[in-house]
Amino acid sequence: MKKIKDIIESGTLELYVTGALSQREAMEVEDILDEYPEVKREVEKIEAALMNLSYDDNFTIPDSVWEGVLNSIKGVRTLNVPKKSTNWSMMTGWAAAIVFLLGIFWMLKENNTLENQVRVTSTQNAVLKGKVSTTEEALASSQELLDIIRSKDYREINLPGNVAVSPESYAKVYYNDKDKIAYIDARGLPTPPSGKVYQVWSLIMDPLTPRSVGLLDNYESTNTKVFKLENIPDPEAFGITLEPEGGSESPTLTQLYTLGMVSP
């Protein structure tokens, strides 16, 4: 229908969507929308084009929209005008509409970029917060170990390496006689092979009586290599052996890595 085509191609609908029409002109367009569903669909298409821009950085203005703009500015066509003349008011309106459209596109793009930046910043903050939390926990753990080392309640017992098995190995035990607690510093031990675990023994030397006081589980994943063991019976010595995973009822003396006497 020629009238519908003229309305769509006139550029008036784009001006209506951008709010560049006067109140009277806008009301006239709304009457047309009620009368012609085809025109209403064209308006919805223009509105959808604006909305889609906020979700797609590569979105381009439809050719039909730009064609309407360019045709009106160039004065390619006039509608129902008795004589050819330049419609300066229409050109001014289109210029304002173009500026308005470009402003909307720019704001939508800026908003989309800002939202992405906020998401990235939030992620970075979460990662940083996690690192800070981990650091604080590590510092708290280090401070606790320092307090133990400096405490008069703990005795330091050196466990040198067994020359016959692992002469370069060593360990330290911080032992609290009163609370029967021991902290084993096992940094001087090699990483146990798969299927093996270090086992700590409290020893009575005469007659030789070994008593298991615990396993150094998760050795490889423990950063400090310091292990807390409780309920330690009165020892004359501490020894560490390498045992099958899960531990043994009695120490494998051929796998005795370190041994140290407890001074009276």
N, C-alpha and C positions, 0 to 999 in steps of 0.2 A: 504494500500500500504506500503510495507516494508520500502522503502526509507523515506517516510513521518514519519513512526513510529520511525525509527532510529534517524531522525533529532530531533523529539520532545523529545525523551528519552535521547538524548546525553547531555542535559544541556546547549547546545550552545545558545538556545533562552533566557534562564535566564541571561546568560552573556551579550547577546545583549541588553536586556532591561535595565540592570544595567550599560551599557556603559563600560564593562570590556574587550570587544574585540578590536583588532587592527582595523585600518581603513579598511585594506584589508578584514579581516574576516567579519567586519560589512557589507561591500558591498556585499560579497558573500551571507550573510543571507538575505539582502534586495532583491537580485535576486531570492532567493528561495521563499520569501514572495510573490513576483509578480507572481511566477509560480504556487504556491500551496496555494489556499485559506484556506485549513485546517491548514496549518502552521501559516498563518496570524492570524487566529482566536485564535490559542494557544498563540501567542504573545499578542493579545488584552486581553486575559484572565489574563496573567501575569501582564500586565499594570493595569488592573482593580483591581487586588488584592492589588497592591501598593496604588492605589487611595482610595480604600474602607477603608484602615486602618485609614485614617485621620478622618473618620466619625464614626468609631466603635472601642471603647476601647477594646472590647472583640474579635476583629478580629484576626484570626490565619492564618498563611501562609498555603496555600493549600498543601495537602499531595503530590500532583504531583511535586510541586516545590522542597520540601524537599527531596523527593525520588530521583529527578535528582541530587541534591547536594550531598547526601550521597552516591549514587551509583558511582558518579564520583570520590569522595574522596577515597572511599574504593577500587577503581580499580576493581569493580565487573565485569565490561564489557569493552572491547576495540573494537573499530570500525576500520576495514580495516587496522589492524596492522599485519605484517607478523609474528612477534614473540612476546611472552608475555614479557612485560617490564613495569616498572613503569614510567608513564608519569608525570615527576616532573613539567614540565611547566604547564600542565593542572591542577595539584593539586594546584600549586601556584596561577593560575588564579582563581580557585574555591575559594581558601581561601580569595583572595582579593574580590571576588564577595560576599562571605558571609559577610565579614566585611562591604562592601558597602551597602548590603541589610539591615543588622542590623542597620547601621547608618541611613539609610533612615527611617526605622521603628521608631527608637528612636526619630528622629527629627520630624516626623509626630505626634507622640504621645505627644512630648513636646509642639509642636505648638498647638495641640488641647487643652491640659491642660492650656496653656497660654491664649488661647482665652476664655476659661471658666472663668479663674481667672480675666481677663479683664472685662468680662460681670458682674461678681459678684462685682468687685470693682466699676464699673460704677454705678451699682444699689445702692451700699452702699453710694457712693458719692451723688447720687440724693436724697436718704433718708436723709442723713446728711444735705445737702443743704436745704431741706425742713424744717428740724428741726431748722436750724440756722435762716431761714427766719421767721418761726413762733416765735422764741425767740426774734428776733429783733423787730417784730411787737408788741409782748407783752411788751418788754422794752419801746418801743416808747409810747405805750398806758399808761403804768405806769408812765412814765415821764410826760406825758400830765396831768394825774390826780394829780401828785405831784405839778405841776405848778399851777393847779387850786386851790388846797388846800392852797398853800402858798401865792396865789395872794391876794392882798388887795382889788381887785375888787369883790371878792366873799365872801359872808357872810355864816358862818356855822350855820345851824339851826338843833337842835336835835329834833327828833320825838320819844319820848318814847312810849312803848307799852300800849295799852288800857287794863287796869286791868280786865275789864269785859269780854274781848274777847281773848286776847293773851298777858298776862303780860310780857312774856319774849321777845317779839318782840321789835325791835327798828330799826330806820333808821336815815339817815342824809341827809340834803339837802344843797348843795352849790349853793347859789343863787346870780346872778349878776343883780342888780337893773337896771343898765344902759342898758344892752343888752337883758334883759328879758329872760335870760337863766338859767336853773337849772340843776344840776347834782344830781341825786338821788342815794345815796349809800344804797342799799337794802339788804346788806349781813345779816342783823339781822332779816330778814323775813323768815318764813318757806316756803319751796317749795309749790307753789299752787297746789291743786289737779287738776286732769284732768277735762277740761271743764271750768276752772276758770282762772282769770287773775287779777293781782293787777292794780288798777287804782288810779292815783294821782290827788288830788284836791287842788285848790287854794281857800282859804276860806276868806270871809268877815264875821266877827263874829256877828255884830249887825246892821241890822238883819242878821241871818245866811244865807249866800249866797254862795253855793258851785259852783265852776266852774271847769270842767274837763280840765286838762292840758296834759293828755296822759296816755297811758297804758305801763306797764312794760312787753312787749312781750318777748317771748323766755327766760324767767327767768332762767329756768333750764340749758339751753345751754350757757348762758353768764357767762364766767369765773369770771370776775371782779364784777359782780352784780351791776355795775354802769351804769346808764341810763341817756342819755342827753335828756332834754325836752326844747323846745323853745316856744317863744311867751307867756310867763307867765304873766298874768295880776297882778297888784299890790296886793300882798296877805297880810293878817293879820295872816294867819296860813296855814300850809300844813297838809293834811291828806291823808292816804292811806287806801283804802278799798279793800276787795276781792269781785270781781264781776263776773257775767257770762262771758264766753269768748266773746270778742267783745266789752265789756264795757257796762256801763249804762248811761242814761241821768242824773240821780241823784244818789247820794251815798246811799248805803245800810248801814245805821248807825249801824245796828246790826252786821255788818262785818267790822267795823272800827278797823283796826289793830294798827295804830299809828297816833298820832296827836301832832303837835308842833307849838308853837306861834312864829311869827316873831317879834323880838325885834325892837322897833322904831329906 
